[in-house]
Amino acid sequence: MTHALDSVTSLRWRAVQPGDVPAVAELLTAIELHDDAAERHSLDELDVNMSSVERTAAGTAIGFEGGTAVAFGWNLLSEARDGIEQVFLSGGVHPSWRQLGIGRRLLAWQLEQARAHVQSRREAGAQCLVVAHCDEKSTGRRGLYRRVGLVPVRRHLDLYRPLSGDVPDVPLPAGVDLVPWSDELCEAVRLAHNDAFSDVWRAREVTQEEWAASHAREAARPQWSWVALDRASGEVVGYAINSASTEEWAAQGFSQGWTDRLGVRRPWRGRGVARALLVSSMRSFAAAGLQAAGLGVDTDRVSGPLQPYDELGYTVADSVLRHELVDDGR
């Protein structure tokens, strides 16, 4: 069976099949190593995606030269959240096969399939977005996205701060006490988290079961976590929940404490609560003998430094831009 891409590239194309997962994994590894990608995909993740192939938006494509896979595209349809579905465009071309127009034609084919799916959902009264991610440093891919109408709308950063120097002194906000994490505060912190993120883009409430599971993880480090309390009422006004992914330390070359969740309730924002929580976390990491502190930040600011993180000495380790397709009516 011929594929639409057969006529516009020198490769032989077909839909991705379950037996192709190892070949896709090998191809992705070559792409991610060459591009020094911020996000890496495991074979297990690809198996999960393959098991959800019925949720792909108009299928997949994998291109072969002889018996070797050198390019692939995959439009994965997410479950609806807040009534909105998302088609995620993923794929790539082996570094040895770039600059031949394959990536451009593959992306055009993916967009054609995605637009058809969006139109069908629109006719059914549903909303659907077309989404693609790429590293901020991938200027070539960003340029390609721009030319086809995919515009950056959000930025996810992994921040890094070495602990080899002094941890900064940050004054504790008036009327606030910082206390170590305790099981007695667990539910109050969950409720504070849901309140703090109620105005955050596409956030949803975390259930008691999800909250308990996150704290039962092997990586969880409650002993390094901190809670900010209103001194007068005892109400939770902020929190920093920390962890350690020790299996990553050897590959990254240093030990690191990671702030999984950082939040401040709206009435207490702008007073330095987040700064105090991050500094207390740094001190906990340093006391445990770790070499660095890190956290992830998601923002609609797609360039430039972010307060208060840059003021505390954090620098950007990785930055991934979320792009969305401009609705052109097609």
Buried (B, 14 or more C-beta within 10 A) or exposed (E): EEBEBBEBBEBBBBBBEEEBBEBBBBBBBBBBEEBEBBEEBEBEEBBEBBEEBEEBBBBBBBBBBEEBBBBBBBBBBBEEEEEEBBBBBBBBBBEEBBEBEBBBBBBEBBBEBBBEBBEEBEEEEEEBBBBBBBBBBBEEBBEBBEEBBBEBBBBBBBBBBEBEEEBEEBEBBEEBEBEEBEEEBBEBBBBBBBBBBEEEEEBEEBEEEEBEEBBEEEBBBBEBBBBBBBBEEEBBBBBBBBBBBEEEBEEBEBBBBBBBBBBBBEEBBEBBBBBBBBBBBBBBBBEBEBBBBBBBBBEEEBEEEBEEBEEBBBEBBBBBBBBBBEEEEE
